[in-house]
Amino acid sequence: MKIRSKLTLRYTGVTAVVFLGLLSAIYFFSERSRNREFFRDLKSEGITKANLFLKNQVDAVTMQSIYLNNREFINEVEVAVYDTSFQLLYHDAKQIDLVKETPEMMERITRNKVIEFYQGRYQVVGMLYEFEGKEYIITAAAYDGYGYAQREALRVMLACMLLLGLAILLGVGYLLARGALTPVSDMVEEVRAITASNLDTRVPVRYENDELGELAVTFNRMLDGLEKSFEAQKMFVSNVSHELRTPMAALVAELELALLKDRAPEEYREAIRNVLNDAQGVVRLSEGLLNLARADYLPERVKMEDVRLDELLLDAREMVLKANPDYKVELIFEGEADDDRVLTVLGNSYLLKTAFVNLIENNCKFSGDKTSLVQITFWEDMSIIRFSDTGIGMTPDDREKLFSLFYRGSNKDYAPGNGIGMVLTRKIVTMHKGTIQVNSQQGEGTVFTVELPHV
C-alpha cells in the first residue's frame, strides 16, 4: 500500500473516530435532556392533577373520563394519589394501573421524597407531596412517544451525517495526501532520471526549511559524495591505464631486445639491470597511484587519531634513509614545548608519514648534496614544519604547476619521478585541515612549509 493511501486511511480513521465521538456526545446529551425534561413534566402533571382532586375543583369521575378519552389520542399521564398509610385516594385508571405500586415503593418514596425510574417503556416518578398540612404520595407514569420519535429522528440524522461525513473525509483526506505527497512524487521522477552518466544533476530544493527540502538537500549531499567517488574512480582507472602503459611497454621492449640474439653474460646482466629499473619504476608508480586513491577517500572513511609529529618525522626519516642510504636528513626541533599537545595533531599516521616522505625525498632528489633539512616549530594553534634544500630550485612556471597530476617540470631529467608525489602530499595536508606552501628560487633551493592545526 502506498503512503498516499495509508495517509488517507489514517486521516479518515482518526477524524472519523473524533467525528463519531462528537455525534455520540450529541446523541447522549440529547437523550439525557429528553429524559430529565420528561421526568420534570411528569412531576408537574402529577402535582396538577393531585391539586385538582384534593381541592375538589374537578370530581374524580370527570378526571378519569378525561384521562381515558385523551389516552386514545395522546400519551396521557396516569396519576395516582395515596395517603401515607398506602390508601388509594385517586387513580386515573385503576383497571390499567401502569405503575403497580407496592409497599416497598411507597416506603422508598417516603424515605427519599422523590424517586424516578423506568417500568418497561414507561417513565415513572413517585413523590411525597404536602397539601394543607398533610402528606400524600403521588405517582405519575407516561410513555414519551413524542420524545422517542424525536430521538429516532435524531438518530437517523446523525447516522446520515456520519456516513456523509466519512465520505467527505475520505475524499478530502485523499486530496490532502495527494497534495502533500506530490512534491515527493516529483522528487522520485527527478531522482529516477539521475544515472551514472549524469551524476552532476541535482534535485531542486524548493523550500529548505521543510522536511522535503531537508530530504532534497541530504540527497544532493549524497550525490556529491557519489559523484566525487565516481570521478576519483574514473580518474584512478584512467591514470593507471595511461601511466602504466609507457613503463610496461619499455619493460617488454627491453626483454624482447634481450631475446633477439645471443648475448654475452655482461650484456644480459645489463639488460636485467634495465628491466629491474623499469620494474622498480612501475612499483613506485603503482604505490603512488594507490596512495593517491586512498587520499581521495571521504574524510569520514579515514581513521583519525592523535599522532605526534616529531615521532612521525623520525619514522619518515628512517624510511627515507633505509630506501636511499646516500640521502641525508637533518631534523631540527625549534623551541621547547611545555605542552606535548603543540606537537600533536588529529590525523592518520600512515597518510601523514607518506606526505613527509614525499617532501623529504623531493628535497634530497633535487639537491646536489642529497640533503633535506626538516625544522619543526609551533605558533598559536598551528604546528609548522619546513622541508628545505639547497638544490636546483624551480622556475616560476614549474612552481605554479607543481601540484598538477603527472606534471614533470623542466628539471625532470635531473631525477626520476612520476608527477604524483606532490599532488598526493597536498591532498593529505588538505584532508588534515592544513596548508602547504612552496618557496623556490632557481639555483638556490626549495622550501616547503606545512601548517597543521594541533590539538
C-alpha positions in Angstrom: 0.0 0.0 0.0 1.4 3.4 -1.0 2.0 6.1 1.6 -0.8 8.2 0.0 -3.4 5.5 0.7 -2.0 5.0 4.2 -2.2 8.7 5.0 -5.7 8.8 3.6 -7.0 5.9 5.6 -5.2 7.1 8.8 -6.5 10.6 8.4 -10.0 9.4 7.7 -9.9 6.8 10.5 -8.7 9.3 13.2 -11.1 12.0 12.0 -13.9 9.5 11.8 -13.3 8.4 15.4 -13.4 12.1 16.6 -16.5 12.7 14.5 -18.2 9.6 15.8 -17.3 10.7 19.4 -18.9 14.2 18.8 -22.0 12.7 17.3 -22.3 10.2 20.1 -21.9 13.0 22.6 -24.7 14.9 20.8 -27.0 11.9 21.0 -26.1 11.2 24.6 -26.7 14.7 25.8 -29.9 15.0 23.8 -31.3 11.7 25.3 -30.3 12.9 28.8 -32.1 16.2 28.3 -35.2 14.4 27.0 -35.2 12.1 29.9 -34.8 14.9 32.5 -37.4 17.1 30.8 -40.0 14.3 30.7 -39.5 13.4 34.4 -39.9 17.1 35.1 -43.2 17.1 33.1 -44.4 14.0 34.9 -43.8 15.8 38.3 -45.7 18.8 37.1 -48.6 16.8 35.7 -48.9 14.7 38.8 -48.9 17.7 41.1 -51.5 19.5 38.9 -53.9 16.5 38.9 -53.4 16.0 42.7 -54.2 19.6 43.3 -57.4 19.4 41.2 -58.5 16.3 43.1 -57.5 17.4 46.6 -59.1 20.9 46.1 -62.3 19.2 44.8 -62.2 21.5 41.8 -62.9 18.6 39.4 -64.5 15.4 40.6 -62.7 12.1 40.2 -65.2 10.6 37.6 -64.6 13.6 35.3 -60.9 13.4 35.7 -60.9 9.7 34.9 -63.2 10.2 31.9 -60.8 12.9 30.5 -57.9 10.6 31.0 -59.5 7.6 29.2 -60.7 9.8 26.3 -57.3 11.5 25.9 -55.4 8.3 26.1 -56.8 7.1 22.8 -55.1 10.1 21.0 -52.1 11.2 23.1 -49.7 9.7 25.6 -51.7 10.8 28.7 -50.0 10.8 32.1 -51.5 8.3 34.5 -51.7 9.7 38.1 -52.5 8.0 41.4 -52.8 9.7 44.8 -52.3 7.8 48.1 -52.2 8.8 51.7 -49.2 7.9 53.8 -50.9 4.7 55.0 -50.9 3.4 51.5 -54.7 4.0 51.0 -55.6 4.8 47.4 -57.4 8.2 47.2 -57.5 8.7 43.4 -56.4 6.8 40.3 -56.8 7.8 36.7 -57.5 4.2 35.5 -57.2 1.6 38.2 -58.1 -1.1 35.7 -55.0 -0.3 33.7 -52.6 0.6 36.6 -49.3 1.1 34.8 -47.2 1.6 37.9 -48.2 -1.3 40.1 -47.4 0.4 43.4 -46.1 -1.7 46.2 -45.5 -1.1 50.0 -41.8 -1.2 49.3 -42.2 1.5 46.6 -44.2 3.7 49.0 -41.6 3.3 51.7 -38.9 4.4 49.2 -40.9 7.4 48.2 -41.5 8.4 51.8 -37.8 8.0 52.6 -36.3 9.7 49.5 -39.1 12.2 48.9 -38.8 11.7 45.1 -37.9 8.7 43.0 -37.6 8.3 39.3 -37.4 5.0 37.3 -38.5 3.2 34.2 -41.2 0.5 34.2 -41.0 -1.2 30.8 -41.3 1.6 28.2 -42.9 4.0 30.7 -41.2 6.6 32.8 -42.4 6.8 36.4 -42.0 9.4 39.1 -43.0 9.0 42.7 -43.0 11.9 45.2 -44.1 12.9 48.6 -46.4 15.9 48.3 -47.7 18.1 51.1 -51.2 19.6 50.9 -52.8 21.7 53.6 -50.5 20.2 56.3 -51.0 16.6 55.2 -48.6 14.5 53.2 -49.7 12.5 50.2 -47.9 10.1 47.9 -48.3 10.8 44.2 -47.2 8.5 41.3 -47.2 9.6 37.7 -46.3 7.5 34.6 -46.5 8.0 30.9 -44.8 7.0 27.7 -42.8 9.8 26.0 -44.0 9.0 22.5 -43.1 12.4 21.1 -39.6 12.4 22.7 -38.9 8.9 21.4 -40.0 9.9 17.9 -37.6 12.9 18.1 -34.9 10.7 19.4 -35.3 8.3 16.5 -35.3 11.2 14.0 -32.1 12.5 15.6 -30.5 9.0 15.4 -31.3 8.7 11.7 -30.0 12.3 11.1 -26.8 11.6 13.0 -26.3 8.3 11.1 -26.7 10.1 7.8 -24.3 12.8 8.9 -21.7 10.1 9.9 -21.9 8.4 6.6 -21.9 11.6 4.6 -19.1 12.9 6.8 -17.0 9.8 6.3 -17.4 10.1 2.5 -16.4 13.7 2.6 -13.4 13.0 4.9 -12.3 10.2 2.7 -12.3 12.4 -0.4 -10.7 15.4 1.4 -8.1 13.1 3.0 -7.1 11.7 -0.4 -6.8 15.2 -1.9 -4.8 16.4 1.1 -2.5 13.3 1.0 -2.1 13.6 -2.8 -1.3 17.4 -2.5 1.2 16.8 0.4 3.0 13.9 -1.5 3.0 15.5 -4.9 6.5 17.0 -4.3 7.7 13.5 -3.2 6.4 12.1 -6.5 8.1 14.8 -8.4 11.3 14.2 -6.5 11.1 10.5 -7.3 10.8 11.2 -11.0 13.8 13.6 -10.8 15.8 11.0 -9.0 14.9 8.3 -11.5 16.4 10.5 -14.2 19.8 10.6 -12.4 22.1 7.8 -13.7 25.9 7.2 -13.6 26.2 9.3 -16.8 24.7 12.4 -15.3 25.7 12.4 -11.6 26.2 16.1 -11.8 22.4 16.6 -11.9 20.8 17.6 -8.6 17.3 17.5 -7.1 15.8 21.0 -7.0 15.4 22.4 -3.4 12.2 24.5 -3.3 11.9 25.1 0.5 15.0 24.3 2.5 13.2 24.6 5.9 10.6 21.9 5.4 11.1 18.1 5.6 11.1 17.7 1.8 13.7 20.4 1.5 15.9 18.7 4.1 15.4 15.4 2.2 16.4 17.0 -1.1 19.5 18.7 0.5 20.5 15.4 2.1 20.1 13.5 -1.2 22.1 16.2 -3.0 24.9 15.8 -0.5 24.8 12.0 -1.1 25.1 12.7 -4.8 28.0 15.0 -4.2 29.8 12.1 -2.5 28.8 9.6 -5.2 30.0 12.0 -7.9 33.3 12.5 -6.1 33.8 8.8 -5.7 32.9 8.1 -9.3 35.2 10.8 -10.5 38.0 9.5 -8.3 37.4 6.0 -9.6 37.4 7.1 -13.2 40.5 9.2 -12.7 42.3 6.4 -11.0 41.5 3.9 -13.8 42.4 6.5 -16.4 45.6 7.4 -14.6 46.6 3.7 -14.1 45.9 2.8 -17.7 47.7 5.9 -19.0 50.8 5.9 -16.8 51.5 2.2 -16.7 51.4 1.9 -20.5 54.8 3.5 -21.0 56.9 1.8 -18.4 55.4 -1.6 -19.1 56.0 -1.1 -22.8 59.6 -0.1 -22.1 60.0 -3.2 -19.9 58.6 -5.5 -22.6 60.7 -3.9 -25.3 63.9 -4.4 -23.1 63.1 -8.1 -22.7 62.3 -8.6 -26.3 65.5 -6.9 -27.3 67.4 -9.2 -25.0 65.9 -12.2 -26.6 66.6 -11.2 -30.2 70.0 -12.8 -30.3 72.5 -14.5 -28.0 74.5 -12.1 -26.0 77.5 -12.0 -23.7 76.8 -12.5 -19.9 77.7 -8.9 -19.3 75.1 -7.7 -21.8 72.5 -10.0 -20.2 73.3 -8.5 -16.8 72.9 -5.0 -18.3 69.5 -6.0 -19.7 68.4 -7.4 -16.4 69.5 -4.2 -14.6 67.5 -2.1 -17.1 64.5 -4.3 -16.6 64.8 -4.2 -12.9 65.0 -0.4 -13.0 61.8 -0.3 -15.2 60.1 -2.7 -12.8 61.0 -0.6 -9.8 59.6 2.4 -11.6 56.4 0.5 -12.1 56.3 -0.4 -8.4 56.8 3.2 -7.4 54.2 4.4 -9.8 51.7 1.8 -8.6 52.3 2.7 -5.0 51.9 6.4 -5.8 48.6 5.8 -7.6 47.2 3.6 -4.8 48.2 6.2 -2.2 46.6 8.9 -4.3 43.3 6.8 -4.5 43.5 6.3 -0.7 43.8 10.0 -0.2 40.7 10.6 -2.3 38.5 8.8 0.3 36.0 10.9 2.1 37.3 12.2 5.4 34.8 10.2 7.4 36.3 7.0 6.0 39.8 7.8 7.1 40.7 6.7 10.7 41.8 9.8 12.6 43.6 9.7 16.0 46.1 11.8 18.0 49.6 11.5 16.5 52.9 13.1 17.4 54.5 15.0 14.6 58.0 14.5 15.9 57.6 10.8 16.1 56.2 10.7 12.5 59.1 12.8 11.2 61.6 10.4 12.8 59.8 7.4 11.2 59.7 9.2 7.9 63.4 10.0 8.1 64.3 6.3 8.9 62.1 5.2 6.0 63.8 7.5 3.5 67.4 6.6 4.7 66.6 2.9 4.6 65.5 3.1 1.0 68.2 5.7 0.0 71.4 5.2 2.1 73.1 8.1 0.2 70.5 10.6 1.4 70.9 12.9 4.4 68.1 14.1 6.6 68.6 16.6 9.4 65.8 17.1 12.0 65.7 20.3 14.0 63.2 21.0 16.8 63.0 24.7 17.3 62.0 25.8 20.8 61.0 23.7 23.8 57.3 22.7 24.1 55.8 23.0 27.6 52.9 21.0 26.4 53.1 18.0 24.1 49.8 19.0 22.5 51.5 21.6 20.4 53.3 18.7 18.5 50.2 16.5 18.4 47.6 16.6 15.6 44.5 14.8 14.8 45.3 12.7 11.8 46.1 9.5 10.0 49.7 8.4 10.8 50.1 6.4 7.6 49.0 9.3 5.3 50.9 12.0 7.1 54.1 9.8 7.0 53.6 9.3 3.3 53.4 13.1 2.8 56.5 13.7 4.9 58.4 11.0 3.0 57.5 12.6 -0.3 58.7 16.1 0.8 61.9 14.8 2.2 62.7 12.7 -0.9 61.8 15.7 -3.1 64.4 17.8 -1.2 67.1 15.1 -1.5 66.5 14.3 -5.2 66.8 17.8 -6.4 69.8 18.9 -4.3 73.5 18.2 -5.1 74.3 17.1 -1.6 71.1 15.0 -1.4 70.2 16.6 1.9 66.9 17.7 3.4 66.7 20.0 6.4 63.5 19.5 8.4 62.5 22.1 11.0 59.5 21.8 13.3 58.1 24.5 15.4 54.7 25.8 16.6 52.7 29.0 16.7 49.4 29.6 18.4 47.1 26.8 17.3 49.3 25.6 14.4 52.3 23.2 14.2 54.7 24.3 11.5 57.1 22.0 9.6 59.6 23.3 7.0 61.3 21.0 4.5 64.2 22.8 2.7 67.1 22.0 0.4 69.9 24.0 -1.4 69.3 22.3 -4.7 68.4 23.4 -8.2 65.1 25.0 -7.3 62.2 25.6 -9.6 61.2 28.1 -12.3 58.0 30.2 -11.7 56.1 28.1 -14.2 57.2 24.8 -12.5 56.2 26.2 -9.1 52.8 27.2 -10.4 52.1 23.7 -11.9 53.8 21.8 -9.1 50.5 20.3 -7.7 49.1 19.2 -11.1 48.8 15.5 -11.5 51.6 13.8 -13.6 53.2 17.2 -14.3 57.0 16.9 -14.6 58.9 20.2 -14.6 61.9 21.4 -16.5 64.1 19.5 -14.1 62.5 16.2 -14.9 65.8 14.9 -16.3 67.6 15.7 -13.1 65.8 12.9 -11.1 63.2 10.2 -11.9 59.6 10.7 -10.9 56.0 10.2 -12.0 54.3 13.5 -11.1 52.1 12.0 -8.3 54.0 12.8 -5.1 53.3 16.5 -4.7 49.6 16.0 -5.7 49.3 13.3 -3.1 51.0 15.4 -0.5 48.7 18.3 -0.9 45.6 16.1 -0.8 46.8 14.6 2.5 47.6 18.0 4.1 44.3 19.4 2.9 42.5 16.4 4.3 44.1 17.2 7.7 42.8 20.8 7.5 46.3 22.1 6.9 48.0 24.2 4.3 51.2 23.7 2.2 53.2 26.4 0.6 56.3 26.3 -1.6 59.0 28.9 -1.9 61.6 28.2 -4.5 64.3 30.1 -6.5 66.0 28.5 -9.4 69.6 27.6 -8.5 69.1 28.4 -4.8 66.8 25.7 -3.4 63.3 25.0 -2.3 61.4 25.3 1.0 58.0 23.5 1.6 56.1 24.9 4.6 53.4 22.7 6.1 51.0 24.0 8.7 48.7 21.6 10.6 46.3 22.5 13.5 47.4 20.9 16.7 45.1 19.6 19.3 
